[in-house]
Each structure stands twice: as structure tokens, then as C-alpha cells.
Amino acid sequence: MKIYSVDRIENNVAVCECESEIIKIPTSQLPSGTREGDLLGKTDSGFIALPDETAQKKKSLFELQKSLFKK
């Protein structure tokens, strides 16, 4: 399963990235409540939310910021 990160949402279109691939997806095709920064899995039947993976990604990014900006 390919995992996409929602970079931004503008004009009812989500701009998503997977490695070096960038795709635009109408928000009507996304799970309800999808926000910028969320991770989505691409399945044969469409996109699914990946809340556990999203939380882990946000946590690791927060830890990285903490380590870079610590005093």
C-alpha cells in the first residue's frame, strides 16, 4: 500500500506526496476529516486514513524539532 502525506488542501483539492510523486486528489475522495499533515493509504477501493501512522510521524517531527532547537 502506498502512503501519501497531505501537504495542503486548497479549492477542495488535496495536494499529496509519496516519495517524489505529487498527486492532486479531490477532497470528496478523501476520508471525512482529512487535514493537512495527515497520512493516507491508497487501496484498491480508494484512500483510507492512517491515524496511528500520522500520530507517530507528528511525534517524531516534534522530537526532531526539540533536538534541533534545544538551548
Phi, psi and omega per residue, in radians:
M1 nan 2.275 3.059
K2 -1.362 2.455 3.117
I3 -1.991 2.194 -3.134
Y4 -1.928 2.522 3.045
S5 -1.838 2.282 3.125
V6 -1.387 1.909 -3.127
D7 -1.339 -0.846 -3.138
R8 -2.801 2.806 3.082
I9 -2.214 2.156 3.139
E10 -2.527 2.366 3.119
N11 0.914 0.789 3.120
N12 1.073 0.464 3.075
V13 -2.302 2.279 3.085
A14 -1.674 2.265 3.055
V15 -1.679 2.046 -3.034
C16 -2.128 2.603 -3.123
E17 -2.130 2.507 3.002
C18 -2.481 1.860 -3.038
E19 0.984 -2.039 -3.126
S20 -1.738 0.036 -3.131
E21 -1.564 2.343 3.058
I22 -2.112 2.249 3.118
I23 -2.253 2.727 3.074
K24 -1.965 2.256 -3.072
I25 -2.207 2.219 3.047
P26 -1.028 2.383 -3.110
T27 -1.067 -0.382 3.102
S28 -1.148 -0.325 -3.141
Q29 -1.666 0.006 -3.094
L30 -1.751 2.749 3.062
P31 -1.049 2.569 3.120
S32 -1.020 2.390 3.106
G33 1.492 0.103 3.123
T34 -1.081 2.343 -3.118
R35 -2.272 2.901 3.077
E36 -1.018 2.387 -3.133
G37 1.645 -0.231 3.138
D38 -1.249 2.664 3.015
L39 -1.794 2.414 -3.132
L40 -2.213 2.470 3.050
G41 -1.755 2.416 3.116
K42 -1.705 2.055 3.114
T43 -2.002 3.092 3.102
D44 -1.099 -0.468 -3.098
S45 -1.717 0.059 3.113
G46 2.311 -2.656 -3.092
F47 -1.826 2.485 3.087
I48 -2.163 2.579 3.086
A49 -1.281 2.517 3.085
L50 -2.141 1.308 -3.039
P51 -1.119 -0.649 3.134
D52 -1.162 -0.758 3.122
E53 -1.158 -0.667 3.099
T54 -1.085 -0.801 3.141
A55 -1.086 -0.723 3.133
Q56 -1.131 -0.729 3.122
K57 -1.087 -0.809 -3.139
K58 -1.095 -0.687 3.125
K59 -1.125 -0.778 -3.121
S60 -1.174 -0.624 3.080
L61 -1.178 -0.670 3.088
F62 -1.101 -0.775 3.118
E63 -1.102 -0.674 3.100
L64 -1.122 -0.780 3.092
Q65 -1.051 -0.750 3.129
K66 -1.028 -0.761 -3.104
S67 -1.233 -0.545 -3.120
L68 -1.356 -0.560 -3.031
F69 -1.924 0.220 3.136
K70 -1.183 2.620 -3.085
K71 -1.658 nan nan
